[in-house]
Amino acid sequence: MVYHFGDVKVEETTSNMISPEIGTVVFECSSNQVTPFAVTIERRGDRYTNTAKGLLGQKVENPQEFDEFLREKAQEVLKKKFE
């Protein structure tokens, strides 16, 4: 699945649902302004954690909004995977 956040193209590359409570989604992100980078969102229970959160400040203008966007998309992906 491909999403867009401003000028950043976000593509889901892999997702894995180990159980209803544990899973991961890897997004490949790219734009004309930065080199491509990958972000992994991990689910543990009700928490969705961005393992590359520190990288976002170097790559996008609104890192907190982008982080929230990625976590929401990961939640949607994993929900569909386990249905």
C-alpha positions in Angstrom: 0.0 0.0 0.0 1.3 3.5 -0.8 0.4 6.6 1.2 1.5 10.2 1.0 2.4 12.7 3.8 3.0 16.0 2.2 5.8 15.4 -0.4 6.9 12.1 1.3 5.9 8.9 -0.4 5.3 6.2 2.2 5.2 2.6 1.0 4.4 -0.4 3.2 7.1 -3.0 2.4 6.5 -5.7 5.0 4.2 -6.4 7.8 4.1 -9.3 10.3 1.4 -10.1 12.8 2.7 -12.6 15.4 -0.4 -12.6 17.5 -3.3 -10.2 18.1 -1.0 -8.2 20.5 2.3 -8.3 18.7 3.3 -7.2 15.2 5.5 -4.9 13.0 5.1 -2.8 9.9 8.0 -1.5 7.8 7.5 1.6 5.7 9.9 2.8 3.1 9.8 6.6 2.8 11.2 8.8 0.1 10.9 12.3 -1.3 12.8 14.6 -3.7 14.4 16.4 -0.7 15.9 13.5 1.3 17.5 10.1 0.8 15.1 7.2 1.2 14.8 5.8 4.6 12.9 3.0 6.4 10.7 3.2 9.5 9.6 0.2 11.6 6.5 0.5 13.7 6.2 -2.2 16.4 3.0 -3.1 18.1 3.1 -4.4 21.7 -0.4 -4.6 23.1 -2.1 -1.3 22.6 1.2 0.6 22.1 2.6 1.4 18.6 6.3 2.4 18.8 8.3 4.0 16.0 11.8 2.5 16.2 13.3 5.3 14.1 11.7 8.2 15.8 15.0 10.1 16.2 15.6 9.8 12.4 12.3 11.6 11.5 13.6 15.0 12.8 16.4 14.8 10.3 14.2 13.7 7.4 10.8 15.5 7.6 9.6 19.0 8.5 6.9 17.8 11.0 8.4 14.8 12.7 5.7 14.4 15.4 2.8 14.6 12.9 4.7 12.2 10.6 5.2 9.8 13.5 1.5 9.9 14.3 0.6 9.3 10.7 2.9 6.3 10.5 1.5 4.8 13.7 -2.1 5.2 12.5 -1.3 3.6 9.2 0.5 0.7 11.0 -2.5 0.2 13.2 -4.8 0.0 10.1 -2.4 -2.5 8.4 -2.1 -4.8 11.4 -5.8 -4.7 12.1 -6.6 -5.9 8.5 -3.9 -8.5 8.8 -5.4 -10.2 11.8 -9.0 -10.1 10.7 
